[in-house]
Amino acid sequence: MLQQELMVLGQYVAYTGEDVPVREEPPRPGRPSTLCHGHPGRITDPMQEHIIADWVGIEDTPFSWANGFSVTYRGGPCPGLDPLTEQEYELRKDRIARGLHPFTGANAVEGSPGQ
């Protein structure tokens, strides 16, 4: 879980929830079709009641500008997000660009780049 002191603009984070399909009409080739466990992002709005992150590869979808995360209690941690180092963020970003799962490095999920 992301601790309060790391809820800052630009903080690198990983999504820790269940995989969620990204539905786009029309579908765009070469983009992730799933916001998956371990997906990297950066906080763009650190408001504790609705933390927003830009998710790699799907920056212009509602996942990046409308779906937010909330702390469990005022001053508490935020479930659904884990902190990442810049190095880990870049590694996962590169994996997505190569069509691999961002966390495991395994073959990409259906519809991801490289498939």
N, C-alpha and C positions, 0 to 999 in steps of 0.2 A: 504494500500500500504506500501511496505517496504521502509523506509526512508534510505537515504545514509549512515548515521552513523551505521546502522545495517547490511550493506552489507559487512559482514566479514566471513571469513572461520569458519565453524562450527555453524553459527547462525541457530537456529531452525526456520522453516518457515512453513506456510500452503499455499497450492495451492488454489487460489480463483477464478479460471476460471470455465468454463463449464466442466461437466464430459466428459472424453475422454476414449474410450475403449483402453485397453492394449492388443494388438494382439501378441500372441506368438505362434510360430510353433516349435514343438508341444505345445499345451496348457499344463501348469503345474498345477496340482491340488494343492489347498491350497494357491494359490497366488491371490492377488487382480486382477480382470479382468478390473478394471476401476481406472484411476487416477481421483478421484472425488473431488468436492469442499470440502475444509477442510482437504485434505490429508496431513499428516505431512511429513516433510523432513528436511534435513540439507544442508546448502550451502557448496559445495565442490570447487567451483570456483567463487569468488566474483567479477570478472571483470565486470564493469558496462555495457559494451556493450553486454555481454552474460553470465548472472549469471546462474550457474548450481547448481542443488540440487539433492541429493540422496533421492529418495522417498521410504518410508517404504514399504517393500514387493516386490518392483520392481526395486531394486538397480542396477541390471545388464541388464536392458532394455534401449533402446534409450531415454526413458523419463528421465533417470537419468544421461546419459553421453552425449547426443547430443542436447536435447531440452533445450533452454535457455530462459532467460527473460532479457529484456533491460529496462534501465531507459527511462523516457519520454523526458528528456533533461539532458545535462551534469550537474551532481550534484543533479539531481531531484530524485523523488521517482520511485520505480519500481512497475508497475501494475502487477497483477497476483500472487503476493506473499504478505503475511501478516506475521509479526513476531509472534513467539510463545515462551512461556516460556518453560523451560525444563520440568516442571511439566505437562503442557498441551501437549507437544510433547509425553511424556511417556504415558499419558492417551489415546491419539489417537492411538499411536502405539499398545497399549494393546487391544484397541477395534478392530483394524484390525486383530490382532492375534486370537481374539475370533470370527471373522467372522461378526463383526458389522461395521456399517458405522462410519468412524473415527470422524466425526464432530457431528452427531446427536445421535449416539449410537443405532440407529434403526437397524433392521435386515439388513444383508449384501446385497450389490448389487449382481446381478447374477454373479456366478463364484468366488466370494470372499471366503476366508477361512471360513470354517464352513458351506458351502452350498453344 
